[in-house]
Each structure stands twice: as C-alpha cells, then as structure tokens.
Amino acid sequence: MSKGFENPSRVQFDPDGYATDTLALRAGQSRTPEGEHSDPIYPTSSFVFSSAREAAARFGGEEAGNIYSRFTNPTVRAFEERIAAMEGGERAVATSSGMAAILSLGLALLKQGDHVVCSRSVFGSTVSLFDKYLSRAGITTTYVDPTDLDDWRAAIGPATRMLFLETPSNPLGELTDIAAVAEIAHANDALLVVDNCFLTPVLQKPLALGADIVMHSATKYIDGQGRCVGGVVVGRQAEMEEVFGFIRTGGTCMSPFNAWVFLKGLETLPLRMRGHSESAQILAQWLEQQAGVERVFYTGLESHPQHSLACRQQNGFGGVLSFEVKGGRDAAWRFIDATRMISITGNLGDAKTTITHPATTTHGRMTPEDRARAGIRDNLIRVSVGLEDLDDLKQDLSLGLAQL
Ligand SMILES: *Cc1c(COP(=O)(O)O)cnc(C)c1O
C-alpha cells in the first residue's frame, strides 16, 4: 500500500485482500498535500490545464486526467472506487439517482430489438422505465415470477440480452436464487443485473454469486440518513466502459456533493446494516406473536417460504419487513396513524424507522388486479426498521396494534 501524496486525485489505498468492513472506510480514499484525514470534496464543474498542449492531450484522450465533472470528478471517483471494492467489481460508475442507473444501463447496453426478462417484483419506477420509455427505443420486456426458475427459463427468447431482478423484493421479501438465474442468463448469452439496494454489499454480494452487474439506489442504505438522491452501477471493465460512455454523454452523472455524502454513508454502512438487521429480526418475531397481525414477511423468519435460500445467499436479512393486520385498509391506516415516533413516508433505508401503506402509496398506481397479482393487499404495512432503541420501537408499534 502506497501512502504517497503525489496526486490529489489518485487512489492511494490498495483494496486487495481487505474485508468489506475495512473497504467501507478505506477504499478509494485520496489525500491532497494538505493531509486531510476525511475525504476531500471537489465541487467544481471544470478543471484547468497547465498549457494548451495539455488541454489538447486530455481532450484527445492521450493523457489521463479530469476535464469536466460530467465526465469525471475526484470525489465521485472516490465513491466509485469504494463501492466497486465493496461489491467485488472491477469498476463502478456513479449516477444521479437509482433510476438513472437503470436508464443508463438500458441505453448503454441494449439496442433496438433487444429483449429483457425482468422480475415482476421490482421497484415500481423500474417497470415504468422499461414499459413506457425503454420500449420507445424498441426494447421489449417480459415479467416473470422472481421465485420460479422455470418462469425465467420460459421467458427467454433469441433476442434476450438482459435479465433484471431485485432480491429480496419490496415489500414482500420474495427471493430470487441469484446463482441459478445467473446460470440461465449465461446459457443464453444474456447479462444478469441485480438491484442490490435492499441488502447492500454488506449483506449480499451478487457478483460473487454470478451476476454480471450490480446496481443501487444510493438514496437508501448507502446514504442511510435520507439526505441525497443517487445511484451506482458496478461490474466488469468492458460493460462499465459502455455505461460510463453513456453517462458522460447523456449527463446522468452524480454531483460531487452527493458523492461526498455517500462516501460518508459507506463508512458506517456495515455497522448500520447489522443494526437494522438485528432489530428487524427481533421485531419480526415479536410481530408474529401479536393477535392483530395475520402474517409477517421477513426473510429472517423460519416461516418465510425461502428462508433456507436467504441463509445461503445472504449474510443477513436486512432492515425491511412487512406485515398484514386483521382488517382492511382502514385498520392499516389506523395502525399507521396511531404511531407517534415512526415517520410516515415512502422512503426506506433510513437510520430513522419509517412506516408505509404500500397499496395506497408506493404501489398505488398499479391497477387493483395487478396489485392483487403482486400480493400487495390493503391490510399490508411496510416498516423499514431504523436504529432507534428497540423498546421505543415496540412501544410505538404497540400504539398501532392497540387499534386492531
Ligand atoms: C428507490 C429504489 C430505486 C430507485 O432509486 P432512486 O434513487 O429513487 O432513483 C430502485 N430500486 C430500488 C429497489 C429502490 O428501492
């Protein structure tokens, strides 16, 4: 490991051989000659050159170096290096949001006539992106049951170039066997993309399981404190060069301010993910015993139909759980409104616990039939378990339970 300070934008930490917890703190760190300990931030749109000759060489690609922050920025680069190391990928490319990550993947790696097979239990805007916008570029999408390998196999055709999934799914925690779907993808010359937003590299490493590309909404656990919107894509050099080429031209780049916040977020990500998981496990088991609760969805529960897959492919079960209460929409709303501390919001992955009624918010734009097919019932409540004291959380949820 070199500790040299010669170039402020150079990465000075060799991540090889270090564990995820260490990489979260150290990978991608750079230091200016001032010797600051925290990551420097470069809020600049453009960079200057020492001569006209140097400018020409940089623009011509003969010399490496920064030109303009839509292309590269040292703070953004530091974030990319850190998350790439944590996911075990060759290279990462940061984007302005999680949706920008998926859009950039679609436009960089797919073309007219290509076909995507996608889990039907992905983030709502992901479905809209494929169906309303990427379809205009002549890219078609077929949706499958994420838990059914035969469904994945059956949906593949000669034009299939990409398989896309999110595991565990939101809000029901359905799992997809990443290694098995990777095999299906590769047998058909297609790429497997995994949205690893819910578990992060701390609790799940899709690339090690055979996926080709991992993407994130950094807005969720990577920030972890609800401050910034951002995204990132991680994978092999060849595909990431294509994605970078699109972002550089298409402008779906991350701002240096946000990259700095996400760098700070990554430093505490391992600790937070273990805290979220530990509390969610205890609350899931506790909710399962409550008379007003009909069913709890959490991959850490033995009652979860894919609990053994969760144990095999995850290093933990994450912070998001959901449950059905006795009664319908009114009972669910009464429960939510009775809590005093927990935040009512559609966001998740925050250090503060959040509560959501999926059927009328995050999944409210689906038709009732689609919602029924997806298993999102009116009595379903989602909780993204935060880092507050467990007894305080139980007490707040008890106010909701008393309404049932
Ligand atoms: C939030 C989310 C996205 C979209 O990310 P944005 O940063 O909001 O654009 C994509 N996938 C999952 C699983 C998400 O939760």
The ligand as an SDF file (V2000), in Angstrom:
LIG
                    3D

 15 15  0  0  0  0  0  0  0  0999 V2000
  -35.5880    3.6180   -4.5660 C   0  0  0  0  0  0  0  0  0  0  0  0
  -35.2560    2.4630   -5.4030 C   0  0  0  0  0  0  0  0  0  0  0  0
  -34.8530    2.6250   -6.7390 C   0  0  0  0  0  0  0  0  0  0  0  0
  -34.8130    3.9790   -7.4070 C   0  0  0  0  0  0  0  0  0  0  0  0
  -33.8180    4.7720   -6.8660 O   0  0  0  0  0  0  0  0  0  0  0  0
  -33.8890    6.3910   -6.8440 P   0  0  0  0  0  0  0  0  0  0  0  0
  -32.5970    6.7470   -6.1870 O   0  0  0  0  0  0  0  0  0  0  0  0
  -35.1020    6.7890   -6.0810 O   0  0  0  0  0  0  0  0  0  0  0  0
  -33.9400    6.8320   -8.2580 O   0  0  0  0  0  0  0  0  0  0  0  0
  -34.5160    1.4920   -7.4480 C   0  0  0  0  0  0  0  0  0  0  0  0
  -34.5780    0.2600   -6.8860 N   0  0  0  0  0  0  0  0  0  0  0  0
  -34.9600    0.0790   -5.6170 C   0  0  0  0  0  0  0  0  0  0  0  0
  -35.0120   -1.2870   -5.0560 C   0  0  0  0  0  0  0  0  0  0  0  0
  -35.3180    1.1630   -4.8310 C   0  0  0  0  0  0  0  0  0  0  0  0
  -35.7320    0.9680   -3.5720 O   0  0  0  0  0  0  0  0  0  0  0  0
  1  2  1  0
  2  3  1  0
  2 14  2  0
  3  4  1  0
  3 10  2  0
  4  5  1  0
  5  6  1  0
  6  7  2  0
  6  8  1  0
  6  9  1  0
 10 11  1  0
 11 12  2  0
 12 13  1  0
 12 14  1  0
 14 15  1  0
M  END
$$$$
